[in-house]
Amino acid sequence: MTLYEELKARGLIAQVTDEEQIRDVINNGKATFYIGFDCTADSLTAGHFMALTLMKRLQMAGNRPIALLGGGTTMIGDPSGRTDMRKMLTREDIAHNADCFRRQMERFIEFGEGKAMMLNNADWLLSLNYVDLLREVGACFSVNNMLRAECYKQRMEKGLSFLEFNYMIMQSYDFYYLYQHYGCNMQFGGDDQWSNMLGGTELIRRKLGKDAHAMTITLLTDSQGKKMGKTAGNAVWLDPNKTSPYEFYQYWRNVADADVLKCIRMLTFLPLEQIDEMDHWEGSQLNTAKEILAYELTKLVHGEEEAEKAQQSARALFSGVGSSVWKVLMFLYNLLIGLIVAVYLLYSRKKVARQSVLIIRSALKPKWAELLLNEVAFIDRMFGGFIDGKILDSAIIGVLCYIGCTIFRFPNALLVSAVVGITNVIPFFGPIIGAVPSTLLILIESPIKALWFVIFVLALQQLDGNVIGPKILGDRTGLSSFWVLFTIILFGGLWGVFGMVIGVPLFAVIYDTVKKLVRRGLDRKGQIEIWEQYKADYPDEEPKKT
């Protein structure tokens, strides 16, 4: 397969001036071509990615690329694809951005003697005489034709400045200058640059009587027709300090199912035969395809080592999250079933209680029946107090979480707060367990916000585990904060989540039984006053009525 055929098979070619000529030149490695990059920021973005990979493909086939930094054209601002005028940058800012671009491009393209060239159009555009330019170049452009260009038409309604109106002339002059001084016979660029590129070929034809050619690259869009390369309103940068290798990996890992194979075909250097085999992939196989896409692109931009790290981190995170999410969902399912059963039990509670009293009194002697019924009543109060306390505690934590999520502008604030509040039924560790699926929800939108959410939940857990929870549960069960924490850790270690839930009321019963035995022992020894003094010193040990 020839280079041109491969470019077509990958869906990269949008428009060409002369397909036969272009095919012949690039297939035989005879093209000296350029792609322009206006220096509007201090880093290239994912939007530049296709242009960089195209340069690399053409260079690998023996063609000579010219990476043209727009030190001059950036001072005007390209109106293409814009609804408003670009921000005006100083010469110092533009020069700094050009230096940043230069370093990033060197990861893709081989520069040097006989290899690719890197030029800056500021070297000739900024020294032009305006009157001379008008006389030499202006006469070759028809205003009527310029106004029909797509890059201008979409701006006419909101207003097109005369400054921006000159952009097409500047870009056309670039091609004209490069043709004369560097033998550049082709210009490649995004499909939104077609009008500007035709201006350059026409200028060369009219001034020099020579043929030059232009080819546009298909814009990378998603299945809804929106440009790819942005996340949460921000560009996906190639600079690791602006978009980390992990964030870069995650962006491509999270592309839609409908877009992943198109991205692999257009952006990676995987053989077409291998990609063709993926065309029939579906379901979980598409997740594998996304991993391949993310790994290959991260390797191209940041190197193999960083790609490996990003992939391992992503797999570790999502495997852990997936497992944790499943556990949380199962817990919530079991909790729901328990609540349904509890509703039915509560509905017939009085009847069941009366039946139980009848059975106990009929089976035991009055003395033992009375003792057993008193203990059962106490156990009922303990468990009831604990449940009431946990409901109150969970409601408070849910409200606090919602307030915090609203203040910090975390996404899905209501849903996240509901999950954290419900899982708070689990003493001490509840907020952390609820934070796992909540963090995943936030992570999808913004990794930074997910990190801040984790910090927020940890602080909330400390507040609940050490202050709110022990205070409420202690009041309901007669246990101090120390014993509440001790019980949760002890029974949680023995019986897991079930132990954390059942441990506090169970220990309260044990604690009360020990207190009664101690009281009777002191009473038998004639030292009951010691017990009475203890009760006077610590009156809060009796559980509060609910």
C-alpha positions as CSV (number, residue, x, y, z in Angstrom):
1,M,0.0,0.0,0.0
2,T,1.4,3.4,-1.0
3,L,1.5,6.3,1.5
4,Y,-1.3,8.2,-0.2
5,E,-3.5,5.1,-0.1
6,E,-2.8,4.6,3.5
7,L,-3.7,8.2,4.4
8,K,-7.0,7.7,2.6
9,A,-7.6,4.4,4.3
10,R,-7.0,6.0,7.7
11,G,-9.6,8.7,6.8
12,L,-7.0,11.5,7.1
13,I,-7.5,13.3,3.7
14,A,-10.3,15.8,3.4
15,Q,-9.6,18.0,0.4
16,V,-6.9,18.2,-2.2
17,T,-6.1,20.6,-5.1
18,D,-4.8,17.9,-7.5
19,E,-5.0,14.3,-6.2
20,E,-2.9,12.8,-9.0
21,Q,-0.1,15.2,-8.5
22,I,-0.1,15.0,-4.7
23,R,-0.2,11.2,-4.8
24,D,2.8,11.0,-7.1
25,V,4.9,13.5,-5.2
26,I,4.4,12.2,-1.6
27,N,4.5,8.5,-2.7
28,N,8.0,9.2,-4.2
29,G,9.2,11.2,-1.3
30,K,9.5,14.4,-3.4
31,A,7.4,16.7,-1.3
32,T,8.8,19.7,0.7
33,F,5.7,20.6,2.6
34,Y,4.8,22.9,5.5
35,I,2.2,23.0,8.3
36,G,1.7,26.2,10.2
37,F,1.3,26.5,14.0
38,D,0.2,29.8,15.4
39,C,1.7,30.3,18.9
40,T,-1.5,31.2,20.8
41,A,-0.5,29.2,24.0
42,D,2.6,27.9,25.7
43,S,1.8,24.3,24.7
44,L,0.5,22.4,21.8
45,T,-2.8,20.6,22.3
46,A,-4.4,17.4,21.2
47,G,-6.0,19.4,18.4
48,H,-2.5,19.7,16.9
49,F,-1.9,16.0,17.2
50,M,-3.1,15.0,13.7
51,A,-0.9,17.5,12.0
52,L,2.1,16.3,14.0
53,T,1.5,12.6,13.2
54,L,0.9,13.5,9.5
55,M,4.3,15.2,9.4
56,K,5.8,12.2,11.0
57,R,4.2,9.8,8.5
58,L,5.3,11.9,5.5
59,Q,8.9,12.2,6.8
60,M,9.1,8.5,7.3
61,A,8.2,8.1,3.6
62,G,11.2,10.4,2.6
63,N,9.4,13.7,2.3
64,R,10.8,16.9,4.0
65,P,8.6,18.7,6.5
66,I,8.7,22.4,7.4
67,A,7.2,23.2,10.8
68,L,6.3,26.8,10.5
69,L,5.9,28.7,13.8
70,G,3.5,31.6,13.4
71,G,5.4,34.3,15.2
72,G,4.0,36.8,12.7
73,T,0.5,35.5,12.0
74,T,-0.2,35.0,15.7
75,M,0.0,38.8,16.0
76,I,-3.0,39.0,13.7
77,G,-5.1,36.0,14.8
78,D,-6.8,33.4,12.6
79,P,-10.6,33.9,12.4
80,S,-11.2,30.4,11.2
81,G,-13.5,28.5,13.5
82,R,-13.9,31.4,15.8
83,T,-17.0,33.4,16.8
84,D,-15.0,36.2,18.3
85,M,-11.6,37.9,18.0
86,R,-8.6,36.1,19.5
87,K,-6.8,37.5,22.5
88,M,-4.0,39.9,21.5
89,L,-0.6,38.6,22.6
90,T,2.7,40.6,23.1
91,R,5.8,39.7,21.0
92,E,7.4,38.4,24.2
93,D,4.5,36.0,24.9
94,I,4.5,34.8,21.3
95,A,8.3,34.2,21.3
96,H,8.0,32.3,24.5
97,N,5.2,30.1,23.1
98,A,7.2,29.5,20.0
99,D,10.1,28.1,22.1
100,C,7.7,25.8,23.9
101,F,6.3,24.5,20.6
102,R,9.8,23.9,19.3
103,R,10.7,21.6,22.3
104,Q,7.4,19.6,21.9
105,M,7.7,19.1,18.2
106,E,11.1,17.6,18.6
107,R,9.5,14.5,20.1
108,F,7.7,13.9,16.8
109,I,9.8,15.2,14.0
110,E,13.5,14.7,13.2
111,F,15.1,18.2,12.7
112,G,18.5,18.9,11.4
113,E,20.6,19.1,8.2
114,G,18.8,17.3,5.4
115,K,15.9,16.5,7.6
116,A,12.9,18.6,8.8
117,M,13.2,22.4,9.1
118,M,11.7,24.6,11.8
119,L,11.0,28.2,10.7
120,N,9.3,31.2,12.1
121,N,7.2,33.5,9.8
122,A,8.1,36.4,12.1
123,D,11.4,36.4,10.3
124,W,9.9,37.8,7.1
125,L,6.3,39.0,8.0
126,L,7.4,41.5,10.6
127,S,9.9,43.2,8.3
128,L,7.4,43.7,5.4
129,N,6.6,47.2,4.2
130,Y,2.8,47.7,4.2
131,V,2.6,49.7,1.0
132,D,4.9,47.3,-0.8
133,L,2.9,44.3,0.4
134,L,-0.3,45.9,-0.9
135,R,1.2,46.6,-4.3
136,E,2.9,43.2,-4.6
137,V,0.3,40.9,-3.1
138,G,-2.9,42.8,-2.5
139,A,-3.7,43.1,-6.2
140,C,-3.8,39.2,-6.4
141,F,-6.7,38.9,-4.1
142,S,-10.4,39.5,-4.8
143,V,-12.4,40.9,-1.9
144,N,-15.5,39.3,-3.2
145,N,-13.8,35.9,-3.2
146,M,-12.4,36.4,0.2
147,L,-15.8,37.3,1.7
148,R,-17.2,34.0,0.3
149,A,-14.6,32.0,2.2
150,E,-16.0,29.9,5.0
151,C,-13.5,31.4,7.5
152,Y,-14.9,34.8,6.9
153,K,-18.6,34.1,6.3
154,Q,-19.3,32.8,9.7
155,R,-17.9,36.0,11.3
156,M,-19.7,38.5,9.1
157,E,-22.8,38.5,11.3
158,K,-21.0,39.3,14.6
159,G,-18.3,41.4,13.0
160,L,-15.0,40.8,11.3
161,S,-12.1,43.2,12.2
162,F,-9.9,44.5,9.4
163,L,-7.0,43.0,11.3
164,E,-8.4,39.5,11.0
165,F,-9.4,40.2,7.4
166,N,-5.7,40.3,6.6
167,Y,-4.9,36.9,8.0
168,M,-5.6,35.1,4.7
169,I,-3.1,37.4,2.9
170,M,-0.4,36.7,5.5
171,Q,-0.9,32.9,5.4
172,S,-0.8,33.0,1.6
173,Y,2.3,35.1,1.7
174,D,3.9,32.4,3.9
175,F,3.4,29.8,1.2
176,Y,4.7,32.2,-1.5
177,Y,7.8,32.9,0.5
178,L,8.5,29.3,1.4
179,Y,8.1,28.3,-2.3
180,Q,10.6,30.9,-3.4
181,H,13.3,30.4,-0.6
182,Y,12.9,26.7,0.4
183,G,11.3,25.0,-2.6
184,C,8.2,24.2,-0.6
185,N,5.7,22.8,-3.1
186,M,2.9,21.7,-0.7
187,Q,0.9,23.0,2.3
188,F,-1.0,20.7,4.6
189,G,-3.4,21.8,7.4
190,G,-6.8,21.3,9.0
191,D,-9.9,21.3,6.9
192,D,-10.9,24.7,8.3
193,Q,-7.9,26.2,6.6
194,W,-8.9,25.3,3.1
195,S,-9.7,28.9,1.9
196,N,-6.4,30.2,3.3
197,M,-4.4,27.5,1.6
198,L,-6.1,28.1,-1.7
199,G,-5.1,31.7,-1.4
200,G,-1.5,30.6,-1.2
201,T,-1.6,28.3,-4.2
202,E,-3.3,31.1,-6.2
203,L,-0.7,33.7,-5.2
204,I,2.1,31.4,-6.3
205,R,0.4,30.8,-9.6
206,R,-0.3,34.4,-10.3
207,K,3.1,35.8,-9.2
208,L,5.4,32.9,-10.3
209,G,3.4,31.0,-12.9
210,K,4.1,27.8,-10.9
211,D,1.8,25.1,-9.5
212,A,1.8,24.4,-5.8
213,H,-0.6,22.1,-4.0
214,A,-2.6,22.0,-0.8
215,M,-4.2,19.1,1.1
216,T,-6.4,19.4,4.2
217,I,-6.6,16.9,7.0
218,T,-9.9,15.7,8.3
219,L,-10.8,17.4,11.6
220,L,-10.9,15.1,14.5
221,T,-14.5,15.1,15.7
222,D,-16.6,12.9,17.9
223,S,-19.8,11.0,16.8
224,Q,-21.8,14.2,17.5
225,G,-19.6,16.3,15.2
226,K,-17.8,18.2,18.1
227,K,-14.1,18.8,17.9
228,M,-12.1,16.4,20.1
229,G,-9.3,17.5,22.3
230,K,-11.0,19.2,25.2
231,T,-12.2,18.0,28.6
232,A,-14.4,19.9,31.0
233,G,-14.0,23.0,28.8
234,N,-10.2,22.9,28.9
235,A,-7.7,21.9,26.2
236,V,-5.9,18.6,26.5
237,W,-2.3,19.9,26.4
238,L,0.8,18.0,25.3
239,D,2.9,19.7,28.0
240,P,3.0,17.3,30.9
241,N,3.0,20.2,33.4
242,K,-0.4,21.3,32.0
243,T,-2.0,17.9,31.3
244,S,-0.2,15.1,33.1
245,P,0.6,11.9,31.2
246,Y,-2.0,10.2,33.4
247,E,-4.7,12.8,32.6
248,F,-3.7,12.6,28.9
249,Y,-4.0,8.8,29.0
250,Q,-7.4,9.0,30.7
251,Y,-8.8,11.4,28.1
252,W,-8.2,8.9,25.3
253,R,-9.2,6.0,27.6
254,N,-12.6,7.6,28.1
255,V,-13.5,8.4,24.5
256,A,-16.9,7.2,23.4
257,D,-17.4,3.7,22.0
258,A,-18.4,5.1,18.7
259,D,-15.2,7.1,18.4
260,V,-12.4,4.8,19.6
261,L,-11.7,2.8,16.4
262,K,-11.8,6.0,14.3
263,C,-9.2,7.6,16.6
264,I,-7.0,4.5,16.5
265,R,-7.2,4.5,12.7
266,M,-6.4,8.3,12.4
267,L,-4.0,8.9,15.2
268,T,-1.9,5.8,15.9
269,F,0.8,4.1,13.8
270,L,-0.7,0.6,14.3
271,P,-0.8,-1.4,11.0
272,L,-4.1,-1.1,9.2
273,E,-4.4,-4.8,9.1
274,Q,-4.5,-4.9,12.9
275,I,-7.0,-2.1,13.1
276,D,-9.2,-3.8,10.5
277,E,-9.5,-6.8,12.8
278,M,-10.8,-4.5,15.5
279,D,-13.7,-3.2,13.4
280,H,-15.8,-6.0,14.6
281,W,-15.0,-5.6,18.3
282,E,-17.9,-4.8,20.6
283,G,-18.8,-4.8,24.3
284,S,-15.8,-5.3,26.6
285,Q,-13.5,-5.5,23.6
286,L,-14.0,-1.8,23.0
287,N,-12.6,-1.1,26.5
288,T,-9.5,-3.0,25.3
289,A,-9.4,-0.8,22.2
290,K,-9.6,2.3,24.3
291,E,-6.6,1.1,26.4
292,I,-4.7,0.5,23.2
293,L,-5.5,4.0,21.9
294,A,-4.6,5.7,25.2
295,Y,-1.3,3.8,25.5
296,E,-0.2,4.4,21.9
297,L,-0.9,8.1,22.0
298,T,0.6,8.6,25.5
299,K,3.7,6.8,24.3
300,L,4.0,9.1,21.2
301,V,3.7,12.2,23.3
302,H,5.3,11.3,26.6
303,G,7.4,8.2,25.9
304,E,7.0,4.5,26.7
305,E,7.9,4.8,30.3
306,E,5.2,7.4,31.1
307,A,2.7,5.4,29.0
308,E,3.4,2.3,31.1
309,K,3.0,4.2,34.4
310,A,-0.3,5.8,33.2
311,Q,-1.7,2.5,32.1
312,Q,-0.7,0.7,35.3
313,S,-2.2,3.5,37.4
314,A,-5.4,3.6,35.5
315,R,-5.8,-0.2,35.7
316,A,-5.0,-0.2,39.4
317,L,-7.5,2.6,40.1
318,F,-10.4,1.2,38.0
319,S,-9.9,-2.4,39.2
320,G,-9.9,-1.3,42.8
321,V,-12.8,1.1,42.2
322,G,-14.7,-1.5,40.3
323,S,-14.3,-4.0,43.1
324,S,-15.2,-1.5,45.7
325,V,-18.2,-0.2,43.8
326,W,-19.5,-3.7,43.5
327,K,-19.1,-4.3,47.2
328,V,-20.9,-1.0,48.0
329,L,-23.7,-1.8,45.6
330,M,-24.2,-5.3,47.2
331,F,-24.2,-3.7,50.6
332,L,-26.8,-1.2,49.5
333,Y,-28.9,-4.0,48.0
334,N,-28.7,-6.0,51.2
335,L,-29.5,-2.9,53.1
336,L,-32.6,-2.3,51.0
337,I,-33.8,-5.9,51.6
338,G,-33.2,-5.4,55.3
339,L,-35.2,-2.3,55.3
340,I,-38.1,-4.0,53.5
341,V,-38.0,-6.8,56.1
342,A,-37.8,-4.3,58.9
343,V,-40.9,-2.4,57.7
344,Y,-42.9,-5.6,57.8
345,L,-41.6,-6.5,61.2
346,L,-42.3,-3.0,62.6
347,Y,-45.8,-3.2,61.1
348,S,-46.6,-6.3,63.2
349,R,-44.2,-5.5,66.1
350,K,-46.8,-5.1,68.9
351,K,-48.6,-8.3,67.9
352,V,-45.3,-10.3,67.8
353,A,-44.2,-8.8,71.1
354,R,-47.5,-9.8,72.8
355,Q,-47.2,-13.3,71.4
356,S,-43.6,-13.6,72.6
357,V,-44.7,-12.5,76.2
358,L,-47.4,-15.1,76.2
359,I,-44.9,-17.9,75.2
360,I,-42.3,-16.8,77.8
361,R,-44.8,-16.6,80.7
362,S,-46.3,-19.9,79.8
363,A,-42.9,-21.7,79.6
364,L,-41.1,-20.2,82.6
365,K,-41.7,-19.5,86.3
366,P,-42.9,-16.0,87.0
367,K,-39.6,-14.9,88.5
368,W,-37.5,-16.0,85.6
369,A,-40.1,-14.9,83.0
370,E,-40.0,-11.4,84.6
371,L,-36.2,-11.3,84.6
372,L,-36.0,-12.4,81.0
373,L,-38.7,-9.9,79.8
374,N,-36.9,-7.0,81.5
375,E,-33.6,-7.9,79.8
376,V,-35.3,-8.3,76.5
377,A,-37.0,-4.9,76.9
378,F,-33.5,-3.4,77.7
379,I,-32.0,-5.0,74.6
380,D,-34.9,-3.6,72.6
381,R,-34.2,-0.1,73.9
382,M,-30.5,-0.4,73.1
383,F,-31.0,-1.6,69.6
384,G,-33.8,1.0,69.0
385,G,-31.7,3.8,70.4
386,F,-28.8,2.7,68.2
387,I,-30.9,2.7,65.1
388,D,-32.4,6.1,65.9
389,G,-28.9,7.4,66.5
390,K,-27.5,6.1,63.3
391,I,-30.4,7.5,61.3
392,L,-29.9,10.9,62.9
393,D,-26.1,10.7,62.4
394,S,-26.4,9.7,58.8
395,A,-28.9,12.5,58.1
396,I,-26.4,15.0,59.6
397,I,-23.5,13.7,57.6
398,G,-25.6,13.7,54.4
399,V,-26.5,17.3,54.9
400,L,-23.0,18.3,55.7
401,C,-21.7,16.5,52.7
402,Y,-24.3,18.3,50.4
403,I,-23.3,21.7,51.9
404,G,-19.6,20.9,51.3
405,C,-20.2,19.6,47.7
406,T,-22.2,22.7,46.9
407,I,-19.5,25.1,48.3
408,F,-16.7,23.3,46.5
409,R,-18.8,22.9,43.3
410,F,-18.3,19.1,43.1
411,P,-20.5,17.6,40.4
412,N,-23.6,15.4,41.2
413,A,-23.7,17.0,44.7
414,L,-27.2,15.6,45.6
415,L,-26.5,12.1,44.4
416,V,-23.0,12.0,46.0
417,S,-24.4,13.3,49.4
418,A,-27.2,10.7,49.3
419,V,-24.7,7.9,48.8
420,V,-22.4,9.1,51.6
421,G,-25.3,9.6,53.9
422,I,-26.8,6.1,53.3
423,T,-23.5,4.3,53.7
424,N,-22.9,6.2,56.9
425,V,-25.2,3.6,58.5
426,I,-21.9,1.7,58.7
427,P,-20.3,3.2,61.8
428,F,-17.0,5.1,61.5
429,F,-16.0,3.8,58.0
430,G,-19.4,4.6,56.4
431,P,-18.4,7.9,54.7
432,I,-15.2,6.4,53.3
433,I,-17.2,3.4,51.8
434,G,-19.7,5.8,50.3
435,A,-16.9,8.0,48.9
436,V,-15.7,5.2,46.6
437,P,-18.5,5.3,44.0
438,S,-18.9,9.0,44.6
439,T,-15.2,9.7,43.8
440,L,-15.6,7.6,40.6
441,L,-18.5,9.8,39.5
442,I,-16.4,13.0,40.1
443,L,-13.3,11.4,38.6
444,I,-15.0,11.0,35.2
445,E,-15.5,14.7,35.0
446,S,-12.4,16.1,36.8
447,P,-9.5,14.2,38.4
448,I,-8.5,17.3,40.4
449,K,-12.0,17.7,41.8
450,A,-12.0,14.0,42.7
451,L,-8.8,14.5,44.7
452,W,-10.3,17.4,46.6
453,F,-13.4,15.4,47.2
454,V,-11.4,12.5,48.8
455,I,-9.7,15.1,51.1
456,F,-13.1,16.5,52.0
457,V,-14.6,13.1,52.8
458,L,-11.6,12.2,54.9
459,A,-12.1,15.3,57.0
460,L,-15.9,14.6,57.2
461,Q,-15.1,11.0,58.3
462,Q,-12.9,12.3,61.1
463,L,-15.6,14.7,62.2
464,D,-18.2,11.9,62.2
465,G,-16.0,9.1,63.6
466,N,-14.5,11.1,66.5
467,V,-17.2,13.7,67.4
468,I,-20.7,13.4,65.9
469,G,-21.1,9.6,65.8
470,P,-19.7,8.8,69.2
471,K,-21.7,11.6,70.8
472,I,-25.0,10.6,69.3
473,L,-24.5,6.8,69.7
474,G,-23.2,7.3,73.2
475,D,-26.2,9.3,74.2
476,R,-28.5,6.6,72.8
477,T,-26.7,3.6,74.3
478,G,-25.1,5.0,77.5
479,L,-21.6,4.2,76.2
480,S,-18.8,6.8,76.2
481,S,-17.1,7.8,72.9
482,F,-14.1,5.6,73.8
483,W,-16.3,2.5,74.1
484,V,-18.2,3.3,70.9
485,L,-14.9,3.6,68.9
486,F,-13.5,0.5,70.7
487,T,-16.6,-1.5,69.9
488,I,-16.7,-0.6,66.2
489,I,-13.0,-1.5,65.8
490,L,-13.3,-4.8,67.8
491,F,-16.5,-6.2,66.3
492,G,-15.6,-4.8,62.8
493,G,-12.4,-6.8,63.0
494,L,-14.2,-9.9,64.0
495,W,-17.3,-9.8,61.8
496,G,-16.7,-7.1,59.2
497,V,-19.5,-4.7,58.3
498,F,-22.1,-6.7,60.2
499,G,-20.0,-6.4,63.3
500,M,-19.7,-2.7,62.9
501,V,-23.5,-2.3,62.7
502,I,-24.4,-4.8,65.4
503,G,-21.4,-4.3,67.7
504,V,-22.4,-1.1,69.5
505,P,-25.9,-2.2,70.8
506,L,-24.6,-5.7,71.6
507,F,-21.7,-4.2,73.6
508,A,-24.1,-1.9,75.3
509,V,-26.1,-4.9,76.5
510,I,-22.9,-6.6,77.7
511,Y,-21.7,-3.4,79.3
512,D,-25.1,-3.1,81.2
513,T,-25.0,-6.7,82.3
514,V,-21.5,-6.2,83.8
515,K,-22.7,-3.1,85.6
516,K,-25.5,-5.0,87.1
517,L,-23.2,-7.8,88.3
518,V,-20.8,-5.3,89.8
519,R,-23.7,-3.5,91.6
520,R,-24.9,-6.8,93.1
521,G,-21.4,-7.8,94.1
522,L,-20.9,-4.5,95.9
523,D,-24.4,-4.8,97.5
524,R,-23.6,-8.2,98.9
525,K,-20.4,-6.9,100.4
526,G,-22.2,-3.9,102.0
527,Q,-20.4,-1.4,99.8
528,I,-23.4,-0.1,97.8
529,E,-22.4,3.5,98.6
530,I,-19.4,3.1,96.3
531,W,-21.8,2.4,93.4
532,E,-24.1,5.3,94.3
533,Q,-21.1,7.7,94.4
534,Y,-20.0,6.4,91.0
535,K,-23.5,7.0,89.5
536,A,-23.5,10.5,91.0
537,D,-20.0,11.3,89.4
538,Y,-21.0,9.9,86.0
539,P,-24.7,10.5,85.5
540,D,-24.4,10.4,81.6
541,E,-23.9,6.7,81.6
542,E,-27.6,6.1,81.5
543,P,-28.9,5.9,77.9
544,K,-31.2,8.9,77.0
545,K,-34.9,8.1,76.2
546,T,-35.8,8.2,72.5
